[in-house]
Amino acid sequence: MTLSEICEKHKDEIPEFLERWDMSSALFDDLYNYYFDEMPYGIKKARTGDPEEWICERFNDDVYCEMDLKLP
């Protein structure tokens, strides 16, 4: 699944994420799978960092590239 597809699938959640950095487990799971290959091993296993925090930071940077989607 591409980032655009993830954003489209979860477009109702993105404004809340941008405001509070809060995401559902379904959005987290999709983003975890999307970023899996880029995520450092220690973070994947939650040994050297928090995977949710890493994904939130990365998604926060990347989501603005997808903002041409019509968000509610």
C-alpha positions in Angstrom: 0.0 0.0 0.0 1.3 3.4 -0.9 1.3 6.4 1.4 -1.4 8.1 -0.7 -3.5 5.0 -0.4 -3.0 5.0 3.4 -3.9 8.7 3.6 -7.0 8.1 1.5 -8.1 5.1 3.6 -7.7 7.0 6.8 -8.4 10.6 5.6 -10.9 11.2 8.4 -8.2 10.6 11.0 -5.5 12.8 9.5 -6.7 16.1 10.8 -6.8 14.7 14.4 -3.4 13.3 13.9 -2.0 16.6 12.8 -3.6 18.3 15.8 -2.8 15.8 18.5 -0.5 13.2 17.0 -3.2 10.6 17.9 -3.8 7.7 15.6 -5.9 4.5 15.6 -4.4 1.1 15.8 -5.5 0.5 12.2 -3.7 3.6 10.9 -0.6 2.7 13.0 -0.6 -0.8 11.6 -0.8 0.5 8.0 2.0 3.0 8.7 4.1 0.4 10.5 3.9 -1.8 7.4 4.6 1.1 5.1 7.7 2.3 7.0 8.9 -1.2 8.1 11.9 -1.3 5.7 13.1 2.2 6.7 12.7 1.7 10.4 15.9 0.9 12.3 15.9 -2.6 13.7 16.2 -1.6 17.3 13.1 0.6 17.0 11.1 -2.1 15.2 11.7 -4.3 18.3 11.2 -1.3 20.7 14.7 -1.8 22.1 16.4 1.5 21.2 13.3 3.6 20.7 9.5 3.7 20.5 8.1 2.5 17.1 4.9 4.6 17.6 7.0 7.8 18.2 9.2 7.1 15.2 6.2 6.5 12.9 4.4 9.6 14.2 7.5 11.8 13.5 8.0 10.3 10.1 4.4 10.4 9.1 4.1 14.0 10.3 6.9 14.9 7.9 5.5 12.9 5.0 1.8 13.7 5.3 2.2 17.2 4.1 3.4 15.8 0.8 0.0 14.1 0.6 -2.1 17.2 1.6 -3.5 17.6 -1.9 -6.0 15.0 -0.9 -9.4 16.4 0.1 -9.5 16.0 3.8 -12.7 16.6 5.7 
